């Protein structure tokens, strides 16, 4: 099918290779335009399987949740302890506590 002997027949080579590609697509059923319905159904099937995920069973552990909240509060208090308790170290009483 290839006419490589003559330079004048280069166009025939291009046309023949195009014809061979079209034959290959038709024979091997790779042509996506041939089976539009099948490919559309296949895509829908893949999409349904990708989306269909069973819902997980969620149960909340009350003790764990409570202890987690307490630990977060304690961490925040520890971070801001200097700000919260700063007045106690430097506070002086206004009145004399011991009467003379």
C-alpha positions as CSV (number, residue, x, y, z in Angstrom):
1,X,0.0,0.0,0.0
2,X,2.9,2.3,0.5
3,X,4.2,4.0,-2.5
4,X,7.5,5.2,-1.2
5,X,9.5,4.7,-4.4
6,X,8.4,8.0,-6.0
7,X,8.3,11.4,-4.5
8,X,5.2,12.3,-6.4
9,X,3.1,9.7,-4.6
10,X,3.6,11.1,-1.1
11,X,0.0,12.2,-1.0
12,X,-1.0,8.6,-1.7
13,X,1.0,7.4,1.3
14,X,-0.8,9.9,3.6
15,X,-4.2,8.8,2.3
16,X,-3.4,5.1,2.6
17,X,-2.2,5.4,6.2
18,X,-5.4,7.3,7.0
19,X,-7.4,4.6,5.4
20,X,-5.5,2.0,7.4
21,X,-6.1,3.8,10.6
22,X,-9.8,4.0,9.9
23,X,-9.9,0.2,9.1
24,X,-8.1,-0.5,12.4
25,X,-10.5,1.5,14.4
26,X,-13.5,-0.2,12.8
27,X,-12.1,-3.7,13.1
28,X,-10.9,-3.4,16.7
29,X,-14.0,-1.6,17.9
30,X,-12.0,1.2,19.4
31,X,-13.9,3.8,17.5
32,X,-15.9,5.8,20.1
33,X,-18.3,7.2,17.5
34,X,-19.5,3.7,16.6
35,X,-21.0,2.8,19.9
36,X,-22.3,6.0,21.4
37,X,-25.0,4.3,23.5
38,X,-22.7,1.8,25.0
39,X,-20.1,4.3,25.9
40,X,-22.7,6.6,27.5
41,X,-24.2,3.7,29.5
42,X,-20.7,2.7,30.6
43,X,-19.9,6.2,31.8
44,X,-23.2,6.4,33.7
45,X,-22.4,3.0,35.3
46,X,-18.9,4.2,36.3
47,X,-20.3,7.4,37.7
48,X,-23.0,5.6,39.8
49,X,-20.4,3.2,41.2
50,X,-18.1,6.1,42.1
51,X,-20.8,8.0,43.9
52,X,-22.4,5.0,45.6
53,X,-20.6,4.9,49.0
54,X,-22.3,3.3,52.0
55,X,-23.0,5.8,54.8
56,X,-20.8,5.2,57.8
57,X,-22.3,4.5,61.2
58,X,-21.5,7.4,63.5
59,X,-21.6,7.0,67.3
60,X,-20.4,9.7,69.6
61,X,-18.5,8.7,72.7
62,X,-19.8,11.1,75.4
63,X,-16.9,10.5,77.9
64,X,-14.2,11.0,75.2
65,X,-15.9,14.2,74.0
66,X,-16.2,15.6,77.5
67,X,-12.6,14.9,78.4
68,X,-11.5,16.4,75.1
69,X,-13.3,19.6,75.8
70,X,-11.9,19.8,79.3
71,X,-8.4,19.2,78.0
72,X,-8.8,22.0,75.4
73,X,-10.0,24.4,78.1
74,X,-7.1,23.5,80.4
75,X,-4.6,24.1,77.5
76,X,-6.1,27.5,76.8
77,X,-6.0,28.4,80.5
78,X,-2.3,27.3,80.6
79,X,-1.5,29.4,77.6
80,X,-3.1,32.5,79.0
81,X,-2.2,31.9,82.7
82,X,0.2,34.9,82.9
83,X,-2.5,37.2,81.6
84,X,-5.2,35.8,83.9
85,X,-3.1,35.7,87.1
86,X,-0.8,38.6,86.5
87,X,-2.4,40.9,89.1
88,X,-1.9,38.5,92.0
89,X,1.9,38.8,92.2
90,X,2.1,42.6,92.1
91,X,-1.1,43.4,94.0
92,X,-0.8,45.5,97.2
93,X,-3.5,46.1,99.7
94,X,-4.8,49.6,99.9
95,X,-5.3,49.5,103.7
96,X,-2.9,48.4,106.2
97,X,-3.9,44.9,107.3
98,X,-2.3,45.2,110.7
99,X,-3.6,48.1,112.8
100,X,-1.0,49.9,114.9
